[in-house]
Amino acid sequence: MSITEVITVISALTVVIGIAVSLLNKRIDDTNKRIDELKQDIDKRLERIEQDIREIRQLLHKVLEVPHKEDK
């Protein structure tokens, strides 16, 4: 193999590996973006659940509040 063929093979491999890395990085970035979106959605849902629990707790306190006996 001549030096020109070696350089050509190395160049071709470099291009192929570069394209593969580029595509992989894009895929990783897309996955990270999707994970961030899902995390934000979960955070919103948890906040709504926490708010619902607070409201239920307040209602239960009102409903289950024991009336005080007045001293006679």
C-alpha positions in Angstrom: 0.0 0.0 0.0 1.3 3.4 -0.9 1.2 6.4 1.4 -1.5 7.9 -0.7 -3.8 4.9 -0.2 -3.1 4.9 3.5 -3.9 8.6 3.8 -7.1 8.0 1.7 -8.2 5.2 4.0 -7.5 7.2 7.2 -9.3 10.2 5.7 -12.3 8.1 4.8 -12.4 6.5 8.3 -12.1 9.9 9.9 -15.1 11.2 7.9 -17.2 8.2 8.7 -16.3 8.3 12.4 -17.0 12.1 12.4 -20.4 11.6 10.8 -21.3 8.8 13.3 -20.2 10.9 16.3 -22.2 13.9 15.0 -25.3 11.8 14.6 -24.8 10.2 18.0 -24.3 13.7 19.6 -27.5 14.9 18.0 -29.4 11.8 19.2 -28.0 12.4 22.8 -29.1 16.0 22.6 -32.6 15.1 21.5 -32.8 12.5 24.2 -31.7 15.0 26.9 -34.2 17.6 25.6 -37.0 15.0 25.8 -35.9 14.0 29.3 -36.0 17.6 30.4 -39.5 18.0 28.9 -40.7 14.9 30.7 -39.1 16.1 34.0 -40.9 19.4 33.7 -44.2 17.6 33.1 -43.7 15.4 36.1 -42.8 18.4 38.3 -46.1 20.1 37.2 -48.1 17.0 37.9 -46.5 16.6 41.3 -47.2 20.2 42.2 -50.9 19.7 41.2 -51.0 16.5 43.3 -49.5 18.3 46.3 -52.0 21.2 45.9 -54.9 18.6 45.8 -53.6 16.9 48.9 -53.4 20.3 50.7 -57.0 21.1 49.7 -58.2 17.6 50.8 -56.4 18.0 54.1 -58.0 21.4 54.7 -61.5 19.9 53.9 -60.9 17.0 56.2 -59.9 19.3 59.0 -63.1 21.2 58.5 -65.3 18.2 58.3 -63.7 16.2 61.1 -63.3 19.2 63.4 -64.7 18.2 66.8 -67.1 20.8 68.2 -66.1 21.9 71.7 -68.4 21.3 74.6 -69.3 24.5 76.3 -69.1 24.4 80.1 -72.4 24.8 81.8 
